[in-house]
């Protein structure tokens, strides 16, 4: 587990999101693990992902029982669906609480906390293809 987590964290520290990629299924796998959850083959490849996606679902956290998050309330906690076809839970920053909505286009960004780099998301403009499909 340490190997998988270290690779993931090292790429985050460099400002990039890399995920394991199953060569058999031709799919990205999130979260890091030793075997593909679909075909059970060992996962050895890593590839960078775009970091672009949209809000699949979200909640606004008003009360946090975790001390490290109490000062940040209220904040948006969202399930992000990335272009590469997987969903990732994360915080949504730089977004007024009354503007978040399902389908909102977002882009990954990174924050430093307690000497670790964490992936979070922020709103972005729709691409031309996204605007046409509306
Ligand atoms: Zn697979």
Boltz pocket constraint, residues with backbone or C-beta under 6 A from the ligand:
constraints:
  - pocket:
      binder: B
      contacts: [[A, 22], [A, 23], [A, 24], [A, 25], [A, 26], [A, 36], [A, 37], [A, 38], [A, 39], [A, 40], [A, 41]]
      max_distance: 6.0
